[in-house]
């Protein structure tokens, strides 16, 4: 029997996260018929009246809220079902939120990589002037000579090493950063709009870079590297099993069937209280 979100205690060590309650807490309940003068029997799935009090059902989280009838109704009756856009709930809502969180992450990567590519291209096109300006500033600060700066160590040495790179090498690095940025941008767009190709693109891209990330982690372990590889592995596992890629667990057809059980008027009829 269907139990609305938040009405049953979670299992010990296995809390259940209700996405419907999260979204309703952030954006408010989705109520239908609040501006109607009267309710019809067929409206009982989302609104009913008893003893002068109207009970409205949130069609997202299944909460029933008691409110007074409208003093100045705009319509005689609530809209027909085919005129109502029902909100997402259940698995469909979970997938939308998770995919958009991943999309925001990819969008941040896109911005950072695009700025990095632009900086590399600008540096490559003005390398000689920047090199002259850099050594002039360092010599003025240290009061030394160019030879002293070239043999320095630490941060100054690292900056000086950048100027030794060939212009062609810099353009290749910039092109690589720009290509990676384009990939991240495409993933962000596909995931934000919940396109199947975006899910496959993200899965393949994460899978391709996992060996490199594992190699970097083997060289030196840091919190940032561990966190990055853990997030990417979680994304791969989620896309593979929850989104049923490559025909797993019924593929796209199985996913649509699972979504249909949670979304639509049939799901609301099935989960509505009897009577």
Residue pairs with C-beta under 8 A, 6 or more apart in sequence:
2 270
2 271
4 61
4 62
4 63
4 271
5 18
5 20
5 21
5 61
5 62
6 18
6 21
6 61
10 16
18 61
19 89
19 93
19 94
19 97
20 60
20 61
20 62
20 89
20 90
20 93
21 61
22 97
23 60
23 61
23 87
23 93
23 97
24 30
24 58
24 60
24 61
24 63
29 56
29 58
29 60
29 61
29 63
29 65
30 58
30 59
30 60
30 86
30 87
31 46
31 47
31 56
31 57
31 58
31 59
31 65
32 43
32 46
32 47
32 56
32 59
32 78
32 79
32 84
33 39
33 43
33 46
33 47
33 54
33 56
33 77
33 78
34 56
34 67
34 70
35 70
35 73
35 74
35 75
36 70
36 73
36 74
36 75
36 76
36 77
36 78
37 70
37 73
37 75
37 76
37 77
38 76
38 77
39 47
39 48
39 49
39 54
39 77
39 78
40 77
40 78
43 77
43 78
44 272
45 57
45 265
45 268
45 269
45 272
46 56
46 57
46 59
46 78
46 268
47 54
47 55
47 56
47 57
47 78
48 54
48 55
49 55
49 69
52 68
52 69
53 66
53 67
53 68
54 66
54 67
54 68
54 69
55 64
55 65
55 66
55 67
56 64
56 65
56 67
57 63
57 64
57 65
57 272
58 64
58 65
59 86
59 87
59 89
59 268
60 87
60 88
60 89
60 93
61 89
62 271
81 265
86 263
86 264
86 265
86 268
87 93
88 96
88 263
89 262
89 263
89 267
90 259
90 261
90 262
90 263
90 267
91 258
91 259
91 262
92 259
92 262
92 263
93 262
95 194
95 242
95 243
96 194
98 238
98 242
99 191
99 192
99 194
99 198
99 199
100 191
100 192
102 187
102 191
102 202
102 235
103 187
103 188
103 189
103 191
103 192
104 188
105 231
106 184
106 185
106 187
106 188
106 191
106 202
107 184
107 185
107 188
107 192
109 181
109 184
110 181
110 184
110 185
110 188
113 177
113 178
113 180
113 181
113 184
114 177
114 178
114 181
114 185
116 177
116 181
117 174
117 175
117 177
117 178
117 181
120 170
120 171
120 173
120 174
120 177
121 170
121 171
121 174
123 130
123 162
123 170
124 167
124 170
124 171
124 174
127 163
127 167
127 170
130 163
131 163
134 159
134 160
134 163
135 146
135 149
138 144
138 149
138 156
139 145
139 146
139 149
142 148
142 149
149 156
149 160
150 160
152 160
183 201
183 205
186 198
186 201
187 198
187 201
187 202
187 205
189 195
189 198
190 197
190 198
190 199
190 201
190 202
191 198
191 199
191 202
192 198
196 252
199 239
199 243
199 245
200 245
202 235
202 239
203 235
203 236
203 239
203 240
203 245
206 232
206 235
206 236
207 236
209 232
210 229
210 232
210 233
210 236
213 225
213 228
213 229
213 232
214 229
216 225
217 225
217 226
217 229
239 245
240 246
240 248
241 248
241 249
243 255
244 250
244 251
244 252
244 254
244 255
245 251
250 257
260 266
260 267
261 267
